Amino acid sequence: MSDLRTVKLTNRAFEALRRQKAWTLLDESGRVFHNPNTNRPWAKEQNIREPYWNPTLKLLGIQHRRPYNTRATYATIGLMAGARPAYMAAQLGHGLDVFYRDYAAWINDPG
């Protein structure tokens, strides 16, 4: 993996990753979550979506969305909570130009 960055996690997210470590560690693929049937990294994102993601959303009564959309949710919640744009951009691995283009509407106006 060439694009490493440090990401701040909530205690709950960190604990989930710590528990997962006992099952997979980081293998040569650099992926943490593996297919429980093969104990190998998922071959395609769709292989996670169909049996796990979509049924979980339905069970919770959440409108269908792509897993990728969680990035935008994270960014907008951070901005609405007062996080600085440069901090959120770094968390997502964006440059400020991309971040401002995509999330400018969610940045609080101090005036």
Secondary structure, 3 states (H helix, E strand, C coil): CCCCCCCCCCHHHHHHHHHHHHHHCCCCCCCCCEECCCCEECCCCHHHHHHHHHHHHHHHCCCCCCCCHHHHHHHHHHHHCCCCHHHHHHHHCCCHHHHHHHHHHHCCCCC
